[in-house]
Amino acid sequence: MTKKLPDGSYELTDPDQLREAIQRLGQAEDALESLSEQYHAMEAKLEAERSRGHGTRSVTFNRMLAEKLMLSGMLERFRFHGVEL
């Protein structure tokens, strides 16, 4: 739908696809926002577990930590490509 130009900018391969390109951009922004919200929610859950004294030995804590790390990695991929909220 787009092609990258030598200067690093992008252009539509078919200008008639502008509406579809806008739709896809909006969906990508929604996905990034959702990932960010999930990441911050997981941080809060982990902090709540820590404050209750359920530390790193808990299976639940370790599962949540793994999920936070996965979300962090996904967000980092967006950042690597210059996409941030």
C-alpha positions in Angstrom: 0.0 0.0 0.0 3.0 2.3 0.7 6.6 2.4 -0.4 9.5 3.9 1.4 11.4 6.6 -0.4 15.2 7.1 -0.2 14.7 10.0 2.2 12.9 7.7 4.7 9.4 9.1 4.0 6.5 7.1 2.6 4.1 7.5 -0.3 1.0 5.6 -1.4 1.6 3.3 -4.2 -1.9 4.0 -5.4 -3.3 7.5 -4.5 -6.8 6.1 -4.8 -6.2 4.0 -1.7 -6.0 7.0 0.6 -9.2 6.1 2.5 -8.0 2.5 3.1 -4.5 3.8 4.2 -6.1 6.1 6.7 -8.2 3.2 8.0 -5.2 1.0 8.4 -3.2 3.8 10.1 -6.1 4.2 12.6 -6.1 0.5 13.3 -2.4 0.5 13.9 -2.7 3.4 16.3 -5.5 1.6 18.1 -3.3 -1.5 18.4 -0.4 0.5 19.8 -2.6 2.3 22.3 -4.1 -1.0 23.4 -0.6 -2.6 23.9 0.4 0.5 25.9 -2.7 0.3 28.1 -2.2 -3.5 28.7 1.5 -2.8 29.6 0.6 -0.2 32.2 -2.2 -2.3 33.6 0.2 -5.2 34.0 2.7 -2.9 35.8 0.0 -1.9 38.2 -1.0 -5.6 38.8 2.6 -6.5 39.5 3.0 -3.6 41.9 -0.2 -4.7 43.7 1.2 -8.2 44.0 4.5 -6.9 45.4 2.7 -4.7 48.0 0.7 -7.7 49.2 3.9 -9.5 49.8 3.4 -11.9 46.8 6.9 -11.8 45.4 8.8 -13.5 42.6 8.1 -17.0 44.0 4.4 -16.8 43.1 3.4 -18.6 39.9 0.9 -15.8 39.2 3.5 -13.1 39.7 5.9 -14.9 37.3 3.1 -15.3 34.7 2.3 -11.6 34.9 5.9 -10.7 34.7 6.3 -12.8 31.6 3.3 -11.1 30.0 4.7 -7.6 30.9 8.0 -8.5 29.3 6.2 -9.7 26.1 4.2 -6.5 26.0 7.4 -4.5 26.5 9.0 -6.3 23.6 6.1 -5.6 21.3 6.1 -1.9 22.3 9.9 -1.8 21.7 9.4 -3.0 18.2 7.1 -0.1 17.5 9.7 2.3 19.0 12.5 0.8 17.0 10.5 1.8 13.9 9.9 5.3 15.2 6.3 4.8 16.2 5.3 6.0 19.6 2.1 7.3 21.3 
